[in-house]
Amino acid sequence: EFLREVGTKLVDGGILALATPNIESLSAKATGKSWGWLSPPDHLILYSRTTLPKLLEQSGFEILHVETGRGPAKNIFLLLIQAVVFRLGLFNRMKQSVQKAAHEFQSARSVVGRINVFFITEKITEALAFILAPFLAILWKMGLGDEVLVVARKKK
């Protein structure tokens, strides 16, 4: 219904670009029920690089481009570690530890005092994401990126 309404606002041949979380992403598959985008009422229906184009076509659009990408996730490896922790039932303990570490970080006066397991994990996973960027780009091309982007044109 929404897409048909958008179609009435666009001129014939008008372009529509949509980006939404990808329900078939690597992180969605790895995190399961703890995936961050399973967040009603923000996201009631989730799409993939297959389902979103089909919906657009059914709503009177011609698909011009479909891809998946990183999306808002800056550090996919840190998210995957968090997901494993959540799945193991350690989330509340981790949350308390993160809050404690954040407090200690803010109150520490020296660089040495600011180094803790979360800081080290974050830096290692950032480096890993940088080193494995070409591999991640291949995953995104395979449709496993966190975000699906579709560009479509209103049919004449």
C-alpha positions in Angstrom: 0.0 0.0 0.0 2.8 2.4 0.9 4.7 1.7 -2.3 1.6 2.2 -4.4 1.1 5.5 -2.7 4.7 6.5 -3.4 4.0 5.5 -7.0 1.1 8.0 -7.2 3.5 10.8 -6.1 6.2 10.0 -8.7 6.0 11.0 -12.3 6.3 8.2 -14.9 9.9 7.2 -15.0 10.6 8.7 -11.6 13.3 7.0 -9.5 12.9 5.5 -6.0 15.8 4.3 -3.9 15.2 2.3 -0.8 17.6 0.9 1.9 16.5 -1.4 4.6 18.0 -4.0 6.9 18.7 -7.3 5.1 17.0 -10.2 6.8 19.3 -12.6 5.0 22.5 -10.8 6.0 25.4 -12.6 7.6 24.9 -10.9 10.9 21.1 -11.7 10.9 21.9 -15.3 10.3 24.6 -15.4 13.0 22.7 -13.5 15.6 19.2 -15.0 15.1 16.6 -13.6 17.5 19.2 -11.2 19.0 19.7 -9.4 15.7 19.6 -5.7 16.4 17.1 -4.9 13.6 14.4 -7.1 15.1 13.1 -4.0 16.8 9.4 -3.5 16.6 7.8 -1.0 16.1 10.8 0.4 14.1 10.9 -2.6 11.8 7.7 -4.7 11.5 8.5 -6.3 8.2 12.0 -7.1 7.0 13.2 -7.8 3.5 16.0 -9.3 1.6 17.7 -8.6 -1.8 15.0 -11.0 -3.3 11.9 -10.0 -1.5 12.2 -6.2 -1.7 12.6 -6.1 -5.5 9.6 -8.5 -5.9 7.5 -6.2 -3.8 8.6 -3.2 -5.8 7.8 -5.0 -9.1 4.3 -5.9 -7.8 3.8 -2.2 -6.9 4.5 -1.0 -10.4 8.3 -0.4 -10.4 11.0 -1.6 -12.7 14.2 -2.7 -10.8 17.3 -0.9 -11.9 19.8 -1.9 -9.2 20.0 -4.2 -6.2 22.9 -4.7 -3.8 23.7 -5.4 -0.2 26.3 -3.6 1.8 27.7 -2.8 5.2 24.8 -0.6 6.2 25.2 1.2 9.6 27.3 -1.6 11.1 30.8 -0.2 11.6 32.3 -3.3 13.0 30.7 -6.6 11.9 33.1 -8.8 13.9 32.3 -7.0 17.2 28.6 -7.4 16.4 29.1 -11.1 15.9 30.9 -11.5 19.2 28.1 -9.7 20.9 25.6 -12.0 19.3 27.5 -15.1 20.5 27.6 -13.6 24.0 23.8 -13.0 23.8 23.1 -16.5 22.5 25.1 -18.0 25.3 22.9 -16.2 27.8 25.8 -14.0 29.0 24.3 -10.7 27.8 23.3 -9.2 31.1 26.7 -10.0 32.6 28.4 -8.5 29.5 26.2 -5.4 29.7 27.2 -4.8 33.3 30.8 -5.4 32.5 30.6 -2.9 29.6 29.0 -0.3 31.8 31.7 -0.8 34.4 34.4 -0.6 31.8 32.9 2.6 30.3 32.8 4.2 33.8 36.4 3.2 34.4 37.4 4.5 31.0 35.8 7.9 31.6 37.3 8.2 35.0 40.8 7.0 34.1 43.4 9.7 33.7 46.1 7.7 31.9 46.1 5.8 28.6 47.1 2.7 30.5 44.1 3.1 32.8 41.8 3.2 29.8 42.9 -0.1 28.3 40.6 -3.0 29.2 39.3 -6.2 27.6 36.5 -4.3 25.7 38.9 -1.7 24.4 41.3 -4.4 23.2 38.4 -6.5 21.7 37.1 -3.4 19.8 40.5 -2.5 18.4 41.3 -6.1 17.4 37.9 -6.5 15.6 38.4 -3.1 13.9 41.7 -4.2 12.6 40.2 -7.5 11.5 37.4 -5.7 9.6 40.0 -3.6 7.9 42.2 -6.5 6.9 39.3 -8.6 5.7 37.6 -5.8 3.9 38.0 -7.5 0.5 36.5 -10.7 1.9 33.6 -8.7 3.3 33.0 -7.0 0.0 32.6 -10.4 -1.6 30.1 -11.4 1.1 28.1 -8.2 0.4 28.2 -9.1 -3.4 26.8 -12.5 -2.4 23.8 -10.8 -0.8 25.0 -11.2 2.8 25.4 -7.4 3.6 23.5 -5.9 6.5 21.6 -3.6 4.3 19.7 -4.1 1.1 19.6 -1.2 -1.4 17.2 -1.2 -4.3 16.9 1.5 -7.0 13.7 1.3 -9.1 11.9 3.3 -11.7 8.2 3.9 -11.8 6.8 2.2 -14.9 5.3 4.3 -17.6 
